Amino acid sequence: MVSKNAIIVFARCGCCMSHVVKRLLLGLGVNPAVHEVEEKDEVGVVRELEFIANDGRKVQFPAVFIGGNLFGGLDRIMATHISGELVHILKQAGALWL
C-alpha cells in the first residue's frame, strides 16, 4: 500500500489526531489513501510500518507516508504546513497537482 500511493495515512480508528491530518490534507486538495487500524492490530501494523520505513524512527499513529517514505505524524504535517513547505512536498510526490 505504501509504495502504490503518493500519500497514505495510517490512522487509529476514531483518533482525533488522525482526523485532523485527514481534514488538513483534504483541505489542501489532496485525497489521501487512509488505512484505519483497529486497536487489536496496532502492534503488528506498527512493526510492519517500522520495517517499511527502515530509518530507525518509531512509528506512531497517525503515520503519514509521502512518496513511499515515512514523513511523520501530526506534528510534522502541521510544522511543514505552517512553514509553507507541505504543498511543495505533496506536489513533488504527485499527491497534489495544482
C-alpha positions in Angstrom: 0.0 0.0 0.0 2.8 2.4 0.9 4.6 2.2 -2.4 1.4 2.3 -4.5 0.1 5.6 -3.1 1.5 9.1 -3.4 0.3 9.6 0.1 -1.2 7.3 2.7 -2.3 7.9 6.2 -2.3 5.0 8.7 -4.7 6.0 11.4 -6.2 4.6 14.6 -9.9 4.1 14.3 -11.7 7.1 15.9 -8.5 9.0 16.7 -8.9 12.8 16.7 -5.3 13.5 15.6 -5.8 11.2 12.6 -9.0 13.2 11.8 -7.0 16.5 11.9 -4.4 15.1 9.5 -7.1 13.8 7.1 -9.0 17.1 7.2 -5.9 19.2 6.6 -4.9 17.1 3.6 -8.4 17.2 2.2 -8.5 21.0 2.7 -5.3 21.3 0.6 -7.0 19.3 -2.2 -5.3 16.0 -1.5 -7.3 12.9 -1.4 -5.1 10.6 0.7 -5.5 6.9 0.9 -6.4 6.1 4.5 -5.9 2.8 6.3 -7.8 2.7 9.6 -6.2 0.4 12.1 -8.2 -1.5 14.7 -6.8 -1.5 18.3 -6.2 -5.2 18.2 -4.0 -4.9 15.1 -1.9 -1.8 16.2 1.2 -3.6 17.4 1.6 -5.7 14.2 0.9 -2.7 11.9 3.4 -0.6 13.7 6.1 -3.3 13.4 5.3 -3.6 9.7 5.4 0.2 9.1 8.7 0.5 11.0 10.1 -2.3 8.8 8.9 -0.5 5.7 10.3 2.9 6.9 13.6 1.3 7.6 15.1 4.5 9.1 15.1 3.7 12.8 12.3 6.1 13.6 9.5 4.9 15.9 6.1 4.9 14.1 3.1 6.4 15.9 -0.4 7.0 14.7 -1.3 8.9 12.6 1.6 7.8 10.4 1.8 9.6 7.1 3.8 8.2 4.2 4.5 10.6 1.3 6.1 9.3 -1.9 6.7 5.9 -0.3 8.7 7.3 2.6 7.7 7.8 6.2 7.0 11.5 6.5 5.9 11.6 10.1 2.8 12.3 12.2 0.6 15.2 13.0 3.4 17.3 14.4 5.5 17.0 11.2 2.4 17.6 8.9 1.4 20.7 10.9 5.0 22.1 11.1 5.6 21.8 7.3 2.1 23.2 6.6 2.8 26.2 8.8 6.2 26.8 7.2 4.6 26.6 3.7 6.6 23.6 2.6 3.9 20.9 2.7 2.3 21.9 -0.6 5.6 21.7 -2.4 6.3 18.2 -0.9 2.9 17.0 -1.9 3.4 18.2 -5.4 6.8 16.5 -5.7 5.2 13.2 -4.6 2.4 13.5 -7.1 -0.3 13.8 -4.4 -1.2 17.4 -5.4 -1.3 18.7 -9.0 -2.3 22.3 -8.7 
